[in-house]
C-alpha cells in the first residue's frame, strides 16, 4: 500500500511525534505519584535519557512504545510500505536500547521497561494490576524487569533479544 502523504507532509507528521511527555508517560507519572514514589524525569546525563529516575533506590523506569522499540506484542506490526527502511530504523533503536541498558547495568542501575501494551490496547493491564506490579518492583525487586500485556517478567540484561526481526 502506497503512503497517502507526500514526503514533505510525512516528514512534518513524523517531526510532530513527541519524544517525551507522551500519554503513557503522563499516566505512569500519575501512578507513581499516587504510590508516593518520588521521581526525577528525563535525566539527560544518563544513558538512554530515562523517563523516570528513582535516585534514592538506584532504579530507572523507561516507557517504551511497542512500535518504536519492536516489542513482539499485538501493538507491533512492521509497516508494509518501505519495510526495509522501517526494519533498519527500528533495528537501530533496539540496538541503542540494548547498549543503553548495558551501560546503566554497568553503572549499578536497576531498570524497569514498561511497554505501551501494558497500558494501551485490548490486552492492557488494569490500573490495579499495573500499580501492583510497579509498586512491587520499586519496593522489593533487586532485578531489572519489564512489564507488558502479559504482566511482569525479569529482564536479563545479558540476554536481551537481538535486533533482527
N, C-alpha and C positions, 0 to 999 in steps of 0.2 A: 504494500500500500504506500503510495506516494505521500510525502509530507504536504499537508494542506496549507502551510505557510511558506512564503519565500524566505530566503536566507536571512535577510535583514530583520524580518518580523520574528523568526525563530530565535535569532541572537538576542533581540530585545526581550523576548519572553524568558529565555534562559538566564539572562542577567537579573531578572526580577525575582528569581528564586533566592530566598534569603538563607544565608549560611548560619544564622543564629536567630534566636527569638521565634523559633517555629512553634506551631501549635503544640506539638508533643513536648517540647522543652518547657513551655509555659505550664502545661498540665503537670509535668513532673515537678517543676518548682513548687507549684501549689501543694502537691502531695508531700514533698519533703518538708515544706513549712508546716503543714498540718501535723506531721510527725514530730515537729520540734527539732528538726535537723538543720543546723546552720551550714550554709554552703557559700562558696565563692564561685562566681560564674565566669566562664570564658577566660581562663588563665593562659595568656599568650606565651608565658615563659616555659610552659610545659609542652612536651611533645604531643602533637595532635590537637592542641588547644582544647582541652577537655571542657565539656559543657558545664559540669559541676565538680568542684573540688571540696573535699572534706579534710582540710589540712590537719586538724587535731587527730584524726583517725588514719591519716595517710592513705585515703581512699579517693578514687576518681570514678565519676559516672559519665558515660557517653550515651547520647541518644543517637541511634543510627537509623537513617531511612533505609528501608529494605531494598529499594531500587538502587540507590546511590552506593550502597556498601555491599550489594549482592548477598542478601540473606535468602537462603533457599526455603521460601515460605510462599503462601498464597498471594502475597503482595508483590513478589518479584517476577517480572517477565521481561526478557530481553526484547526490545522493540524489533519488529520485522523490518523496518526501514533503517538503513545504514547500520545493520547488525554488527559489522566488523568495527566500525567507529565506536559504538556503544560497548562492545565487548572489551576493546582496548582501554577505553576511558574508565569503565567500572573496574577493570582489572588493575589499573594503576591505583585507583582508590583503595582497593583491597590490599595491595602490596604496601602502600603507605600506611594503612591501618595496622598491618602486621608489624611494620618497622616501629611505629609509634608505641604499640603495646609492648614490644620487646624492650624499648628504651625505658618506658615507665616501670616495667617489671624490674629492670636492672637498677633503677633508682629507688627501688623499695616500695613502689606504689602497688596497691591492690585495685583492680579495675572491675567495674560492672558495666556491661554493654546492655542497654535497653533498646530492643528493636522496635521499630514502628508498629509491627504487627501485634505487639503485646498491648498496644494502646489504641489500635485502629483496625477496622475491618470486622468481618463476621466472626472470626475466631479470637478476637481480643480477650484479654483477661478482664474480669470485673474490677472495679476500683478497689474492692476489698482484697481480692487476690493479688493485685499488683502492689498495693500498700503493704500487705503482709510479707511478700517476697522482698521488697526493697528494705523494709524495716529489719527483717531477719538478716539480710546481707550486711547492712550497715552496722548493726549492733553485735552480731555474732561471728560472721564469716571472716576467716583469715585468708580466703582463696578468691581468686578472680572468678567471675561468673558472667553469665549472660541470661537475660530474660527475653523470651519470645512468646509466641502464641501457645507454645507447649508448656510454659512455666519457666522455672529457673533450672539452670544446669551449670556445673563447674566448667570453667574455661581454662584449659591447659595452654598457657601462652606458647609453649614449645610445639604444640601440635595444632596450631590454627590452620584451617584448610587452605590449600594452595590457591593461587589466583585464577587458575583455569576454570572454565565453565563446565 
